[in-house]
Amino acid sequence: MTVLSVNINKIALIRNSRGANNPNILSIAKDCERFGAHGITIHPRPDQRHARYQDVFELKQILSTELNIEGYPDARFLDVVCKAKPSQVTLVPDAPDALTSNSGWNTQTHQSMLTEITQQLQSHGIRVSIFVNPEELFIEYAAKIGCNRIELYTEPYAAQYFTNRDKAVEPYVRSSAYAHELGLEVNAGHDLNLDNLAFFKHSLPVLHEVSIGHALVCDALYMGLEKTIEAYLQCL
Ligand code: PXP
């Protein structure tokens, strides 16, 4: 089974654009759960332009499914997640001003830093996932680091999907099998949508979780949140 974690950063972005609390991301998160989502993801960045650090604590209080917090592990981020103790932290190497994540970690170069942070998070009972491009070297070093999962960066798959989907998915099929062989669980995310998700899910030998935000929120503008979540679950 592949679970769906709904990334609600875009909802927080709309909220922040007017300074008040509409839409209320806590209500939206609860509704995502009610409509069948298996978890909620947010990605607080240092400028807090989408999700804020305070959202992490508030979501943790009210959710009955899993909370996944993505982000670059600077001191503030680590302090927040170690206090809030979400189910999962996904470590992402994005620069503070990045528009969105645009690459996975070089787990070889950052092995010692990521090992230390992984151990710190795991000592708080948090499952650790490391965001990587679908390359064997980075998966091999993720396993050496001792994280629980990798999250495969799927933007290149999505970009190539309509040109040659068999070729586009091939590195992800290999990476998923290799991660499984090394004892790692496999997540995936970025630019997954109603066109490319089912083929991705059914091609990979192992896929534990997808986290999807941008396309899902865009679809919800037309289809409504309940029908949209149902459609994504159908793909899985
Ligand atoms: N995974 C990571 C690490 C991300 O940074 C993002 C975007 O915040 C996603 C998944 C979800 O990507 P999208 O919004 O394109 O579905």
Residues whose N, C-alpha, C, O or C-beta is under 5 A from the ligand:
A	BS01	PXP	N7 H43 E70 V92 S101 F131 G189 H190 D191 L192 S211 I212 G213 H214 A215
